[in-house]
């Protein structure tokens, strides 16, 4: 691992100066979704790891939990409306695998500092897609590609004949 900019002990003790983003509507993409059991209630829930994107294309990971209890269904339905899974919701079965890669908009809020835990972002709600609207994809940072990888990707592939095959069988 290459350390680009080492920090002092004082800077490290500040935790990197992480400040939550302001509350508001942001684009998101489901990076990971897993079915779990709530430690508090013992009920099924889905844990979502969401990439949230700001206007400049920066991203942050925010976690959210979708519960199966009656009082959580408003948020589950709104999530499904945001990512196009209303038919699955109305059938009563949402598969975590089907959520990965889905994109939409959400309302982010700032949770105030609680004891030793600093202020953080959390999902307040999800924004339903408009009927017939085409989802605009949030800008993503460009992937770093080495010169060698670009050269390989740009080189033409020439297939040889079966007679040129070096495999003896």
PASEBA-1860 file (N, C-alpha, C; in nm, 3 decimals):
! residues 169
1> XXXXXXXX> 0.086/-0.116/0.000/0.000/0.000/0.000/0.090/0.123/0.000 ~ 0.057/0.216/-0.086/0.133/0.340/-0.095/0.058/0.449/-0.020 ~ 0.123/0.509/0.079/0.064/0.618/0.157/0.093/0.749/0.083 ~ -0.012/0.812/0.030/0.008/0.933/-0.049/0.041/1.053/0.037 ~ -0.025/1.068/0.152/0.001/1.184/0.237/-0.010/1.140/0.383 ~ 0.104/1.103/0.444/0.102/1.065/0.585/0.053/1.182/0.670 ~ -0.018/1.152/0.780/-0.069/1.256/0.869/0.000/1.246/1.004 ~ -0.003/1.355/1.077/0.056/1.358/1.210/-0.036/1.286/1.308
9> XXXXXXXX> 0.015/1.256/1.427/-0.067/1.192/1.530/-0.185/1.282/1.567 ~ -0.161/1.413/1.572/-0.268/1.508/1.605/-0.381/1.501/1.502 ~ -0.345/1.497/1.373/-0.446/1.488/1.267/-0.520/1.354/1.275 ~ -0.446/1.247/1.305/-0.508/1.115/1.315/-0.607/1.110/1.431 ~ -0.574/1.178/1.541/-0.663/1.179/1.657/-0.793/1.253/1.631 ~ -0.792/1.343/1.531/-0.914/1.416/1.493/-1.006/1.329/1.408 ~ -0.959/1.213/1.365/-1.042/1.124/1.284/-1.053/1.167/1.139 ~ -0.958/1.243/1.091/-0.959/1.282/0.950/-1.047/1.402/0.921
17> XXXXXXXX> -1.108/1.461/1.024/-1.189/1.579/1.001/-1.315/1.549/0.922 ~ -1.368/1.429/0.934/-1.488/1.390/0.861/-1.605/1.476/0.904 ~ -1.664/1.543/0.809/-1.783/1.623/0.835/-1.898/1.565/0.752 ~ -2.014/1.548/0.814/-2.128/1.498/0.736/-2.167/1.597/0.627 ~ -2.221/1.543/0.519/-2.275/1.629/0.414/-2.404/1.692/0.464 ~ -2.438/1.810/0.412/-2.564/1.873/0.454/-2.685/1.789/0.413 ~ -2.790/1.798/0.490/-2.913/1.728/0.455/-2.965/1.775/0.320 ~ -3.031/1.687/0.248/-3.085/1.721/0.117/-3.105/1.598/0.032
25> XXXXXXXX> -3.140/1.617/-0.094/-3.165/1.507/-0.187/-3.036/1.477/-0.264 ~ -2.998/1.349/-0.266/-2.876/1.304/-0.331/-2.905/1.181/-0.418 ~ -2.823/1.159/-0.520/-2.826/1.034/-0.597/-2.761/0.926/-0.513 ~ -2.807/0.802/-0.532/-2.744/0.689/-0.463/-2.740/0.568/-0.553 ~ -2.653/0.475/-0.517/-2.646/0.343/-0.582/-2.628/0.240/-0.471 ~ -2.700/0.129/-0.481/-2.687/0.023/-0.382/-2.558/-0.054/-0.414 ~ -2.460/-0.042/-0.326/-2.333/-0.111/-0.344/-2.343/-0.256/-0.297 ~ -2.411/-0.275/-0.186/-2.424/-0.410/-0.128/-2.556/-0.418/-0.053
33> XXXXXXXX> -2.619/-0.534/-0.060/-2.742/-0.559/0.015/-2.736/-0.699/0.071 ~ -2.764/-0.713/0.199/-2.760/-0.845/0.264/-2.881/-0.863/0.353 ~ -2.932/-0.985/0.354/-3.041/-1.020/0.445/-2.980/-1.053/0.581 ~ -3.036/-0.995/0.685/-2.984/-1.015/0.820/-3.100/-1.029/0.917 ~ -3.065/-1.057/1.041/-3.162/-1.060/1.149/-3.124/-0.948/1.246 ~ -3.221/-0.866/1.281/-3.197/-0.755/1.372/-3.156/-0.806/1.510 ~ -3.047/-0.752/1.563/-3.003/-0.790/1.697/-3.102/-0.741/1.802 ~ -3.166/-0.627/1.776/-3.259/-0.567/1.872/-3.393/-0.639/1.876
41> XXXXXXXX> -3.451/-0.668/1.757/-3.587/-0.723/1.754/-3.593/-0.871/1.718 ~ -3.488/-0.923/1.657/-3.489/-1.062/1.612/-3.565/-1.083/1.481 ~ -3.610/-0.974/1.419/-3.683/-0.982/1.292/-3.587/-0.975/1.174 ~ -3.639/-1.021/1.059/-3.562/-1.008/0.935/-3.547/-0.861/0.899 ~ -3.435/-0.829/0.836/-3.413/-0.695/0.784/-3.313/-0.705/0.670 ~ -3.307/-0.602/0.589/-3.209/-0.595/0.482/-3.114/-0.481/0.514 ~ -2.985/-0.511/0.515/-2.884/-0.408/0.537/-2.837/-0.360/0.401 ~ -2.842/-0.229/0.380/-2.800/-0.169/0.253/-2.673/-0.088/0.276
49> XXXXXXXX> -2.573/-0.110/0.192/-2.454/-0.025/0.187/-2.472/0.060/0.061 ~ -2.493/0.188/0.079/-2.526/0.277/-0.031/-2.411/0.371/-0.061 ~ -2.379/0.385/-0.189/-2.291/0.494/-0.232/-2.381/0.614/-0.254 ~ -2.353/0.723/-0.187/-2.428/0.847/-0.203/-2.336/0.946/-0.272 ~ -2.386/1.014/-0.376/-2.305/1.103/-0.459/-2.351/1.248/-0.444 ~ -2.255/1.339/-0.430/-2.291/1.480/-0.425/-2.283/1.540/-0.565 ~ -2.304/1.670/-0.577/-2.308/1.737/-0.707/-2.175/1.733/-0.782 ~ -2.065/1.716/-0.711/-1.934/1.714/-0.777/-1.886/1.572/-0.808
57> XXXXXXXX> -1.970/1.472/-0.780/-1.934/1.334/-0.811/-1.861/1.262/-0.699 ~ -1.837/1.331/-0.586/-1.776/1.262/-0.472/-1.878/1.165/-0.415 ~ -1.827/1.058/-0.356/-1.920/0.961/-0.298/-1.884/0.931/-0.154 ~ -1.985/0.891/-0.083/-1.972/0.847/0.056/-2.055/0.720/0.071 ~ -2.014/0.636/0.163/-2.094/0.517/0.192/-2.180/0.547/0.314 ~ -2.308/0.516/0.300/-2.405/0.532/0.408/-2.479/0.399/0.419 ~ -2.501/0.355/0.541/-2.573/0.229/0.563/-2.716/0.259/0.603 ~ -2.807/0.171/0.558/-2.947/0.183/0.596/-3.001/0.043/0.617
65> XXXXXXXX> -3.105/0.032/0.697/-3.167/-0.097/0.727/-3.316/-0.088/0.693 ~ -3.363/-0.186/0.618/-3.505/-0.194/0.584/-3.564/-0.308/0.664 ~ -3.659/-0.276/0.750/-3.717/-0.376/0.839/-3.845/-0.437/0.783 ~ -3.887/-0.547/0.844/-4.009/-0.615/0.801/-4.129/-0.581/0.888 ~ -4.107/-0.506/0.997/-4.219/-0.473/1.085/-4.311/-0.371/1.019 ~ -4.432/-0.365/1.068/-4.536/-0.281/1.009/-4.498/-0.133/1.007 ~ -4.436/-0.084/1.113/-4.404/0.058/1.117/-4.286/0.098/1.029 ~ -4.216/0.002/0.969/-4.105/0.031/0.878/-4.144/0.024/0.731
73> XXXXXXXX> -4.266/-0.019/0.704/-4.304/-0.044/0.565/-4.309/0.081/0.478 ~ -4.334/0.197/0.535/-4.334/0.320/0.456/-4.198/0.339/0.389 ~ -4.089/0.313/0.464/-3.954/0.333/0.410/-3.918/0.225/0.309 ~ -3.962/0.103/0.334/-3.935/-0.007/0.240/-4.006/0.021/0.108 ~ -4.131/0.063/0.114/-4.206/0.095/-0.009/-4.141/0.211/-0.083 ~ -4.098/0.315/-0.010/-4.033/0.428/-0.075/-3.901/0.387/-0.140 ~ -3.826/0.299/-0.074/-3.702/0.247/-0.135/-3.736/0.176/-0.266 ~ -3.834/0.089/-0.262/-3.873/0.012/-0.382/-3.922/0.105/-0.493
81> XXXXXXXX> -3.994/0.211/-0.457/-4.040/0.307/-0.557/-3.923/0.385/-0.616 ~ -3.819/0.409/-0.537/-3.702/0.483/-0.584/-3.618/0.402/-0.682 ~ -3.616/0.269/-0.665/-3.528/0.185/-0.748/-3.602/0.097/-0.847 ~ -3.734/0.109/-0.854/-3.810/0.032/-0.952/-3.845/-0.109/-0.910 ~ -3.863/-0.133/-0.781/-3.897/-0.267/-0.732/-4.037/-0.275/-0.669 ~ -4.127/-0.187/-0.710/-4.264/-0.190/-0.655/-4.335/-0.323/-0.684 ~ -4.324/-0.382/-0.804/-4.391/-0.512/-0.825/-4.344/-0.618/-0.726 ~ -4.216/-0.622/-0.697/-4.162/-0.719/-0.602/-4.214/-0.689/-0.460
89> XXXXXXXX> -4.218/-0.560/-0.426/-4.270/-0.521/-0.294/-4.415/-0.565/-0.278 ~ -4.496/-0.539/-0.381/-4.638/-0.574/-0.372/-4.662/-0.724/-0.373 ~ -4.569/-0.802/-0.426/-4.577/-0.949/-0.417/-4.535/-0.996/-0.278 ~ -4.467/-0.907/-0.203/-4.428/-0.943/-0.066/-4.291/-1.006/-0.055 ~ -4.208/-0.993/-0.156/-4.075/-1.056/-0.151/-3.974/-0.970/-0.225 ~ -3.876/-0.919/-0.151/-3.767/-0.843/-0.211/-3.639/-0.921/-0.186 ~ -3.567/-0.949/-0.293/-3.443/-1.024/-0.283/-3.326/-0.925/-0.275 ~ -3.238/-0.943/-0.179/-3.123/-0.854/-0.161/-3.039/-0.850/-0.288
97> XXXXXXXX> -3.023/-0.962/-0.355/-2.943/-0.969/-0.478/-2.996/-0.874/-0.584 ~ -3.129/-0.862/-0.594/-3.190/-0.775/-0.694/-3.171/-0.626/-0.664 ~ -3.134/-0.592/-0.542/-3.115/-0.452/-0.504/-2.978/-0.398/-0.544 ~ -2.879/-0.485/-0.550/-2.742/-0.442/-0.579/-2.734/-0.378/-0.718 ~ -2.674/-0.260/-0.723/-2.660/-0.187/-0.848/-2.776/-0.094/-0.879 ~ -2.885/-0.105/-0.807/-3.000/-0.017/-0.831/-2.964/0.125/-0.792 ~ -3.021/0.221/-0.866/-2.992/0.361/-0.842/-3.120/0.440/-0.823 ~ -3.108/0.550/-0.752/-3.222/0.637/-0.730/-3.180/0.762/-0.656
105> XXXXXXXX> -3.277/0.823/-0.592/-3.252/0.943/-0.512/-3.301/0.918/-0.371 ~ -3.233/0.981/-0.276/-3.271/0.969/-0.136/-3.258/1.104/-0.068 ~ -3.321/1.114/0.047/-3.308/1.233/0.129/-3.214/1.197/0.244 ~ -3.103/1.269/0.248/-3.001/1.246/0.350/-3.024/1.344/0.465 ~ -3.000/1.299/0.586/-3.011/1.388/0.702/-2.883/1.379/0.783 ~ -2.864/1.474/0.871/-2.747/1.475/0.960/-2.792/1.433/1.098 ~ -2.731/1.326/1.147/-2.758/1.283/1.285/-2.661/1.359/1.375 ~ -2.710/1.422/1.479/-2.619/1.496/1.568/-2.527/1.403/1.646
113> XXXXXXXX> -2.420/1.458/1.699/-2.326/1.381/1.779/-2.400/1.317/1.896 ~ -2.368/1.189/1.923/-2.429/1.116/2.035/-2.316/1.058/2.119 ~ -2.292/1.118/2.234/-2.185/1.070/2.321/-2.051/1.077/2.251 ~ -1.984/0.963/2.243/-1.852/0.958/2.178/-1.861/0.948/2.026 ~ -1.984/0.928/1.973/-2.001/0.914/1.829/-2.022/1.051/1.765 ~ -1.942/1.084/1.663/-1.956/1.215/1.599/-2.082/1.223/1.514 ~ -2.114/1.344/1.472/-2.228/1.364/1.381/-2.205/1.282/1.255 ~ -2.313/1.233/1.195/-2.301/1.147/1.077/-2.423/1.164/0.987
121> XXXXXXXX> -2.413/1.108/0.868/-2.527/1.109/0.776/-2.606/0.981/0.789 ~ -2.737/0.991/0.767/-2.822/0.873/0.758/-2.935/0.902/0.660 ~ -3.001/0.795/0.616/-3.109/0.808/0.519/-3.238/0.842/0.592 ~ -3.296/0.956/0.556/-3.425/0.994/0.613/-3.537/0.925/0.535 ~ -3.526/0.925/0.401/-3.630/0.867/0.316/-3.573/0.848/0.176 ~ -3.650/0.780/0.093/-3.615/0.760/-0.048/-3.716/0.835/-0.133 ~ -3.670/0.884/-0.248/-3.753/0.964/-0.337/-3.802/0.876/-0.452 ~ -3.934/0.865/-0.467/-3.992/0.780/-0.572/-3.957/0.835/-0.710
129> XXXXXXXX> -3.935/0.744/-0.804/-3.913/0.783/-0.943/-4.043/0.834/-1.001 ~ -4.031/0.929/-1.092/-4.150/0.974/-1.163/-4.181/0.873/-1.272 ~ -4.309/0.850/-1.297/-4.350/0.757/-1.402/-4.291/0.799/-1.536 ~ -4.228/0.707/-1.604/-4.172/0.732/-1.737/-4.043/0.811/-1.736 ~ -3.994/0.849/-1.618/-3.870/0.926/-1.612/-3.751/0.835/-1.637 ~ -3.654/0.887/-1.707/-3.530/0.814/-1.731/-3.434/0.854/-1.620 ~ -3.375/0.756/-1.554/-3.285/0.781/-1.443/-3.153/0.836/-1.494 ~ -3.116/0.954/-1.447/-2.986/1.012/-1.481/-2.882/0.952/-1.386
137> XXXXXXXX> -2.776/0.902/-1.442/-2.673/0.838/-1.362/-2.581/0.945/-1.304 ~ -2.551/0.934/-1.177/-2.462/1.028/-1.111/-2.321/1.015/-1.169 ~ -2.247/1.126/-1.177/-2.111/1.116/-1.229/-2.025/1.031/-1.138 ~ -1.945/0.946/-1.196/-1.857/0.857/-1.120/-1.712/0.898/-1.145 ~ -1.627/0.883/-1.046/-1.486/0.913/-1.068/-1.429/0.820/-1.175 ~ -1.342/0.873/-1.260/-1.282/0.791/-1.365/-1.194/0.685/-1.303 ~ -1.196/0.567/-1.362/-1.114/0.456/-1.313/-0.969/0.481/-1.354 ~ -0.879/0.454/-1.262/-0.737/0.469/-1.293/-0.694/0.348/-1.376
145> XXXXXXXX> -0.635/0.375/-1.490/-0.593/0.268/-1.579/-0.447/0.289/-1.615 ~ -0.368/0.184/-1.606/-0.227/0.197/-1.641/-0.211/0.207/-1.792 ~ -0.096/0.258/-1.834/-0.066/0.270/-1.977/-0.066/0.132/-2.042 ~ -0.014/0.032/-1.971/-0.009/-0.104/-2.026/-0.151/-0.160/-2.047 ~ -0.241/-0.134/-1.951/-0.378/-0.183/-1.963/-0.450/-0.115/-2.079 ~ -0.425/0.017/-2.099/-0.487/0.088/-2.212/-0.436/0.032/-2.344 ~ -0.306/0.000/-2.351/-0.247/-0.053/-2.474/-0.308/-0.188/-2.509 ~ -0.325/-0.273/-2.409/-0.386/-0.405/-2.432/-0.530/-0.389/-2.478
153> XXXXXXXX> -0.604/-0.300/-2.414/-0.745/-0.281/-2.449/-0.761/-0.226/-2.591 ~ -0.664/-0.148/-2.640/-0.674/-0.088/-2.771/-0.617/-0.175/-2.882 ~ -0.537/-0.277/-2.847/-0.474/-0.360/-2.950/-0.576/-0.454/-3.012 ~ -0.568/-0.472/-3.144/-0.663/-0.561/-3.211/-0.635/-0.707/-3.174 ~ -0.741/-0.785/-3.165/-0.728/-0.927/-3.137/-0.735/-1.001/-3.269 ~ -0.630/-1.078/-3.297/-0.625/-1.154/-3.421/-0.633/-1.301/-3.386 ~ -0.734/-1.365/-3.440/-0.751/-1.508/-3.414/-0.671/-1.588/-3.514 ~ -0.600/-1.686/-3.463/-0.524/-1.774/-3.551/-0.612/-1.888/-3.598
161> XXXXXXXX> -0.561/-1.967/-3.690/-0.637/-2.081/-3.738/-0.620/-2.197/-3.641 ~ -0.703/-2.297/-3.654/-0.695/-2.415/-3.569/-0.561/-2.485/-3.590 ~ -0.506/-2.479/-3.712/-0.378/-2.543/-3.742/-0.264/-2.478/-3.663 ~ -0.280/-2.350/-3.626/-0.175/-2.281/-3.549/-0.179/-2.313/-3.401 ~ -0.277/-2.389/-3.361/-0.295/-2.420/-3.219/-0.180/-2.503/-3.169 ~ -0.119/-2.464/-3.058/-0.005/-2.536/-3.003/-0.047/-2.648/-2.909 ~ -0.174/-2.664/-2.886/-0.219/-2.770/-2.796/-0.218/-2.902/-2.875 ~ -0.151/-3.008/-2.820/-0.129/-3.131/-2.896/-0.250/-3.223/-2.908
169> X> -0.363/-3.189/-2.861/-0.479/-3.280/-2.873/-0.596/-3.215/-2.938
END
